[in-house]
Amino acid sequence: MSTTRRKYARRLPPEQRREQLLDAALALIPAGFDTVTMESVAKQAQVTKPVLYDLFANRASLIGALLEREAARATEQVAAALPTDFATRSPDDAFADAVRVFVDAVVAAPDRWRLVLLPPEGTPREFRAQVELVRAGVLAQVEELAALGLKELRRTEPGGLDDVDSGLLGHAMLALAEMSGRLVLTEPDRFTPDRLVAFVSRIAHGLR
């Protein structure tokens, strides 16, 4: 790196620099956590190691900050995808829309969602546990939404869905969303967002 470029690199405010370094670390994770070293992150971010050490004391603090950030952002994206009511949309349309929002979030931040949905070898147990905790909270919300959706459908179409278990439906809905996220990551050319959402919508409407 040239002297001019190094001087320019040091001009970034600490918070911007922190985000840049965490982004660099995240980009390395698909190759495995072992590839994330202070040296490799500095190289990926195109800064010197002292710039990295100014903000992170060691590799553990860097990875800890990264995992905390990604868990929080993933949680925010999932929360944004969940429908809050069925005042303007039918339950099946609301679910298909929620999957669309989620899949779009996965496409927009693939490194983050590979870490969550396809954790590489060496992913810390603490992060896996945090993801499971978040997933349990999401599942509880999805089960509640499934129950509300079934209640609304039973109101408009009496007798047709009395035998549908809302708890199992919640599990199935979350599994469909997670499957969609994994497929758009692993086979994006074959499983496009439009194809995935069309399938989810057909399954949802098939409950009627």
Secondary structure, 3 states (H helix, E strand, C coil): CCHHHHHHHCCCCHHHHHHHHHHHHHHHHHHCHHHCCHHHHHHHHCCCHHHHHHHCCCHHHHHHHHHHHHHHHHHHHHHHHCCCCCCCCCHHHHHHHHHHHHHHHHHHCHHHHHHHHCCCCCCCHHHHHHHHHHHHHHHHHHHHHHHHHHHHHHHHCCCCCCCCCHHHHHHHHHHHHHHHHHHHHHCCCCCCHHHHHHHHHHHHHCCC
